[in-house]
């Protein structure tokens, strides 16, 4: 099992309602449930989607 260091945005609210990013940049989790499930993310795919405008409104 890999042990991650978790990073939280400095913009997160004081009540802790935010997500955290693993230091490896491939996992996210709910900061209110640090022992709960994590979600794996494809960083390269996410960056491609942003560049392609898939999240533009």
C-alpha positions as CSV (number, residue, x, y, z in Angstrom):
1,X,0.0,0.0,0.0
2,X,1.4,3.4,-1.0
3,X,1.4,6.1,1.6
4,X,0.6,9.5,0.2
5,X,1.1,13.0,1.4
6,X,-2.1,14.9,0.8
7,X,-2.3,18.5,-0.4
8,X,-5.2,20.9,0.2
9,X,-5.7,24.1,-1.6
10,X,-4.9,27.3,0.4
11,X,-8.3,28.5,-1.0
12,X,-10.2,25.8,0.8
13,X,-12.7,26.9,3.4
14,X,-12.0,26.8,7.1
15,X,-14.6,24.1,7.7
16,X,-12.6,21.6,5.6
17,X,-15.2,21.1,2.9
18,X,-12.8,20.4,0.0
19,X,-11.0,17.7,-1.9
20,X,-7.3,16.9,-1.4
21,X,-4.8,15.9,-4.1
22,X,-2.2,13.2,-3.5
23,X,1.5,14.2,-3.9
24,X,1.7,11.8,-6.8
25,X,-1.1,13.8,-8.6
26,X,-3.0,10.7,-9.4
27,X,-5.5,10.4,-6.5
28,X,-8.1,12.7,-4.9
29,X,-10.2,12.3,-1.7
30,X,-12.7,14.1,0.4
31,X,-10.9,16.0,3.1
32,X,-13.7,15.3,5.6
33,X,-13.1,11.5,5.2
34,X,-9.4,11.0,5.1
35,X,-9.7,7.2,5.7
36,X,-12.4,6.8,3.1
37,X,-12.1,6.0,-0.6
38,X,-9.9,7.8,-3.0
39,X,-10.5,8.4,-6.7
40,X,-7.8,7.7,-9.3
41,X,-7.4,10.3,-12.0
42,X,-5.7,10.3,-15.3
43,X,-3.7,13.5,-15.1
44,X,-2.6,13.5,-18.7
45,X,-6.1,12.9,-19.9
46,X,-7.4,15.7,-17.7
47,X,-4.9,18.2,-19.0
48,X,-5.8,17.1,-22.6
49,X,-9.4,17.7,-21.9
50,X,-8.7,21.2,-20.5
51,X,-6.6,22.1,-23.5
52,X,-9.3,20.8,-25.8
53,X,-11.9,23.0,-24.1
54,X,-14.1,20.2,-22.8
55,X,-14.7,22.2,-19.6
56,X,-15.4,25.5,-21.2
57,X,-18.8,27.0,-20.7
